[in-house]
Amino acid sequence: MGMVGCTLWMASCQQAPTQPMGMGGNFETMKVVTSDKEFTTDYSASIRGRYDASIMPQVAGTIQRVMVSEGQKVKKGQSLFIIDQVPYRAALNTASANVQAAKAGLATAQLSYESAKELYAQNVISEHQLKTTENTLLTAKAQVAQAEAQELNAKNNLAYTEVKSPSDGVVGAIPMREGTLVSPSMGMALTTISDNKEMYVYFSMTENQLLSMTRQHGSMDEALKAMPTVQLKLNDGSMYEHMGHIESISGVIDRQTGTISVRAVFPNEGGLLHSGASGAVVMPSVHKDVIVIPQSAAVQMQNRYIVYKVMDGKAASALVSVAPTNDGQVFVVTGGLQPGDEIIAKGAGLVREGMPVK
């Protein structure tokens, strides 16, 4: 009835032959020791371009020309669409003419005011007449300013008829073609420009995982700095060749799912990653100098676990807390056990308090 002391994670561990559990109180036991343990956890993820811009029309009109094709690489400022410019050129010409007329009116009002000042100085006209010409001058100045604002607006509207790319990137789907009537209120983008030199990969972590990391490192900022590089598993199961890094952690927990959004960044010089694709972020979790026990040694009780220590040849239950990440085979114990404790390694669910252990 010798006890077997070993650590489960070591490949060189030599375990004693397992005796039938539940018969005569024969159980496999282990001595608790500390070691380092690394887990990898997969998180479902969605991939987005670092810059995904929905290109919306800013003026109404029919599309005269589509100057790019789907999937085409474009530069910042490159023309994408031309919207009918005729009415906007006419509006600009009218606005420019109104500016000239307002300026002429201002010049006339200025002359009248200068003349009125001379006549007032000679007591030819009253102060009231002088003030009237001054007010006419001020009105003329306001009319010029208003006409110039209308001209600027007309210039902007004409410029908006040439829809340009806001950044370098790749053109997405183009649902609108020549002859289609578009407007700012239509609610549908002309296309999307994605800057895919680097890709954002979004995934979610549970509140407990976030709390565990924050406690481990002291603050969320420190936890973010300590985040390891991560891998990306593509939708076909293959691993993306480049490593990524965690760039940000959202400060708001989703009340419906109890999760928090995390964003990783991956390089995409080869263009293998596409905005809108899905995959999984593979994140390592390293635990230093911790106690590792097999999951068969623990019985879950709500959010805690019970293990059975062997004390004076009998089973004595002990509550333990474990880290939220695991590989389905072992637990990292964060409290409730000490190095040197002897516990039942398998069949904890068959054990009862005070049961003799052989």
Secondary structure as the mmCIF struct_conf table of DSSP 4:
data_model
#
loop_
_struct_conf.conf_type_id
_struct_conf.id
_struct_conf.beg_label_comp_id
_struct_conf.beg_label_asym_id
_struct_conf.beg_label_seq_id
_struct_conf.end_label_comp_id
_struct_conf.end_label_asym_id
_struct_conf.end_label_seq_id
HELX_LH_PP_P HELX_LH_PP_P1 GLY A 2 VAL A 4
TURN_TY1_P TURN_TY1_P1 LEU A 8 TRP A 9
TURN_TY1_P TURN_TY1_P2 ALA A 11 SER A 12
HELX_LH_PP_P HELX_LH_PP_P2 GLN A 15 PRO A 20
TURN_TY1_P TURN_TY1_P3 MET A 21 GLY A 22
BEND BEND1 MET A 23 MET A 23
TURN_TY1_P TURN_TY1_P4 GLY A 24 GLY A 25
STRN STRN1 THR A 29 LYS A 31
STRN STRN2 THR A 34 ILE A 55
BEND BEND2 GLN A 58 VAL A 59
STRN STRN3 GLY A 61 VAL A 66
TURN_TY1_P TURN_TY1_P5 GLU A 70 GLY A 71
STRN STRN4 LYS A 73 VAL A 74
TURN_TY1_P TURN_TY1_P6 LYS A 76 GLY A 77
STRN STRN5 SER A 79 ILE A 83
HELX_RH_AL_P HELX_RH_AL_P1 VAL A 86 ALA A 121
TURN_TY1_P TURN_TY1_P7 GLN A 122 ASN A 123
BEND BEND3 VAL A 124 ILE A 125
HELX_RH_AL_P HELX_RH_AL_P2 GLU A 127 TYR A 160
TURN_TY1_P TURN_TY1_P8 THR A 161 THR A 161
STRN STRN6 GLU A 162 LYS A 164
BEND BEND4 PRO A 166 ASP A 168
STRN STRN7 GLY A 169 VAL A 171
TURN_TY1_P TURN_TY1_P9 GLU A 178 GLY A 179
STRN STRN8 LEU A 181 VAL A 182
TURN_TY1_P TURN_TY1_P10 PRO A 184 SER A 185
BEND BEND5 MET A 186 MET A 186
BEND BEND6 LEU A 190 LEU A 190
STRN STRN9 THR A 191 THR A 206
HELX_RH_AL_P HELX_RH_AL_P3 GLU A 207 HIS A 217
BEND BEND7 GLY A 218 SER A 219
HELX_RH_AL_P HELX_RH_AL_P4 MET A 220 LYS A 225
TURN_TY1_P TURN_TY1_P11 ALA A 226 ALA A 226
HELX_LH_PP_P HELX_LH_PP_P3 MET A 227 THR A 229
STRN STRN10 VAL A 230 VAL A 230
STRN STRN11 GLN A 231 LEU A 234
TURN_TY1_P TURN_TY1_P12 ASN A 235 ASP A 236
BEND BEND8 GLY A 237 GLY A 237
HELX_LH_PP_P HELX_LH_PP_P4 SER A 238 SER A 238
STRN STRN12 MET A 239 MET A 239
HELX_LH_PP_P HELX_LH_PP_P5 TYR A 240 TYR A 240
BEND BEND9 GLU A 241 HIS A 242
STRN STRN13 GLY A 244 GLY A 244
STRN STRN14 HIS A 245 ILE A 253
TURN_TY1_P TURN_TY1_P13 ARG A 255 THR A 257
STRN STRN15 THR A 259 PRO A 267
TURN_TY1_P TURN_TY1_P14 GLU A 269 GLY A 270
TURN_TY1_P TURN_TY1_P15 SER A 275 GLY A 276
STRN STRN16 SER A 278 PRO A 294
HELX_RH_3T_P HELX_RH_3T_P1 GLN A 295 ALA A 297
STRN STRN17 VAL A 299 MET A 301
TURN_TY1_P TURN_TY1_P16 GLN A 302 ASN A 303
STRN STRN18 ARG A 304 MET A 311
TURN_TY1_P TURN_TY1_P17 ASP A 312 GLY A 313
STRN STRN19 LYS A 314 VAL A 322
BEND BEND10 PRO A 324 PRO A 324
BEND BEND11 GLY A 328 GLN A 329
STRN STRN20 VAL A 330 GLY A 335
BEND BEND12 GLY A 336 GLY A 336
TURN_TY1_P TURN_TY1_P18 PRO A 339 GLY A 340
STRN STRN21 GLU A 342 ILE A 344
BEND BEND13 LYS A 346 LYS A 346
HELX_RH_3T_P HELX_RH_3T_P2 ALA A 348 LEU A 350
TURN_TY1_P TURN_TY1_P19 GLU A 353 GLY A 354
STRN STRN22 PRO A 356 PRO A 356
#
